[in-house]
Amino acid sequence: MNFRGLAPEEAWADLVQRGQRRQYRRGAVLLRQGETATAVIALTDGIVKVAQSARSGEHVPLALRGAGEVLGEMGALLDHRRSATVTAVTACIGYVLPAHAFRGYLARHRLEGVVYRLAVERMQENEHLHAALIRLPPRARVARVVGHLAAEVGTPDADGAVSVQLGMDREELAVMAAMSRSSVMAVLRDLHAIGVLTLGRGRLVVNDTAALAELSEE
């Protein structure tokens, strides 16, 4: 679920038309934590990573987002500073709209409720994920996180496998799963050995989504 999926097609087209087209190379920072929210970005191509820097200095990955997202919308609506940094995992294309223009756009199309609904549903989704990670054993934790990322930005192929561009190292994946890096690596190797996943550099492929879902409930 993303903004484009909830908004009427003509409203999404209007948003893109009003924005300034920009290209972002892999690794580029689209939005930076702590900055003033002066604009939003309608992402039409590519994948980005959303992460926060804690006061302890720890880098905490929060989510991956793909085409159809509006980035930085809550800061623009609430006039708050950026709460997270958004980095391009792949080459991306986005359309940049000033915050005041975005607020006017939402009012014209009566889409304020869509933005808040999306924010609340994602907050609840994250709460459910974190609650599950507390009670689940290691293999189920990793399966749950991988399944979550695959649902957000996975690309299915004709055979039913789902490719996921992670844009994060194993340490960051471990943080998402609330586990140590060595424990995550052991689980990933196990899932690779039984054919559920295929591991690659900066990416993975879910070969058996049904088996992954079953493992996430152990």
N, C-alpha and C positions, 0 to 999 in steps of 0.2 A: 504494500500500500504506500502510495506517495501522493504528492500534491496533484500531479497530472491525472492520476487515477481517480481522484475525488472531484476535481473541477470539470466543468463542461469543456468540451474540446475547443469551442470558440473562445473561452476565457483563457485557456492555456496559449492558444495562438496569439491572442491579444497581448499577453504578457511577454512573449518572445518578441513580438513585433515592436514593442515599446522599449525593449532593452538594447544595450550596446553589445554587440557580439565580441567575445574575447576567446582566445585560445590559450590553454594552459598546458605546459609540458609536464611530463611525469615528474613528480617531486616538488612542483610549484605549490606555494601556499596561496590558497584562494582567500581565506579569511584567517585572521590571527586573534587568538585569545587576548582579551584585555583592550582591544581596539574599540573605538566608537563605531556603533553600527550605522554607518552612513548609507549602506546599499544592501541589496539582496542579489543573489545570483540564481537564475533559472538554468539548471543544468540540463542540457539537451544531449550530451554525449560524454561517455567516460564514467569512471568510478572515483570517488573521493573517500578519504578516511577522516573521521571526526575523532579528535582526541583532546584531552585536557591535561594541563600541567598542574600537578598538585603542589601545595606549599612546600612539601617535603622534597620537591624536585622530581618526583616520580612522574613518568609519562604514562598516562592512562588512556588506551584506545577505547572509544565508546561504541563506534558503529562504522559501517561502510554504507555509502549511499550511491545511487546510480542515477541514470537519466530519468527525468521527470520530477526531480526534487527541486524545491526552492530552498536555498541555503542562506542562513542568516535572518530568517523571517521573524523569529521571536524577538531578537534584539531590536530589529527595526520597528516592530509593533509596540514593544514596551519601552523603547528608548533606553535600553540597557547596553552595557559594553558586551563585546563578544564573550560568550561563556566557554568557547572551545576553539581550537585551531582546525581548519579544514585544509587538507593536503591532497593533491592529485595523485591517485594511485596509478592511473593510466593517463594518456593524453586526453584532455577534456575540452569541451566547448560549452561556454556558458553565456547567458545574456544578462548583463548587469543593469539594474534599475535602481535609481536613488530611493532611499527609504521613504521619503515623503510621497514620491510617485507611486511606490508600491502600496502605501496605505490608501491612496486615492483609488488605485486599481481595485483593491479588495472591496472598497465601499461601492464602487460602480457595479461590480459583479456580485455583490453581496456574498463574499467568500470569507468574511472574518470567521464565521463558524467552522468552515472547513479547516482553516489553519489551527484553530484551537482544538478541534476534534482530533486532528492528526497528532498534535503535541500531546494530548492527554492519552490517546491510545498507545503512543510509543512509550510514554512514561510508564503506563501500566504493563506494557510488554517487557520493558527492562526490569521492572520490579519483579515480575513473574520469573524472568530468567535468573535474576540474582537470588531469589528465594529458592529456586530449584538447585542452583549451584551449591548452596549450603548443605542440602540434604543428600545430593547425589554422590555416588562413588566416582573415582577419577575417570574411568572410561566413559561413563554416561555424561559427565561434565563436558568433556571434549566433544562428544557427539552432539550434545545440545548446542554448544557454541558454534560448531561447524554448520549444523543445520540452520541455525539462526542467520549466519552470514550467507549461506547458500540461498535462503529465502529472500534476503535483501538484494543481493547483487549477482546471484548465480546465473549462468547462461547455459540452458539445456541444449543438448545436441540430439540428433535423430535417434540415437540409441537409448536415450533416457538418462544418460550421465549428465552431471551438472558441473561446469567449470567455474571456479571461484578465484578471482584475482584478489589476493589477500592484501597486498600493499603493506604488510607488516611482518616483522621477523617472529621467530618462535617465542622470544621473550615477551613480546606484546600479546601474542596469542595466549601465552600462559597467564598474563595479567587478566585477560578477559575471562579465562576459565577459573581464576582464583586458585592457581596451582603453580608449582615450581616448573621451571623450564625443562628440567630433566624428566619430570613426571609426564609433562605434555608430550615430549619427544617419545617417551616409551609407549604412550597410548597411540600416537600417530603411527609409529612403526608397526604396532600390533594391528591397527585398522588397515594399514597398507598390506600387511602380510596376509590378512584374510580376504583381501580384495574389495573392501568397502570403499577405501580411498586410494587414490594415486597421488603421491606427493611430488611437487615440483618446486623450483626456486620461485618464491613469492606467489605461488599459486597452489591449488590442489584441485583434484577432480573427485567428486562424489560419484562413484560407480554404481552404488546401490542405495538409492534414497530411502527405500522401505527398510532396509537393514539398519541404516543410520538412525532412522526414526525409532526403530525398535530398541536399539542400543541406548538411545537417549532417555529411555524410560526405565532402565535397569535400576 
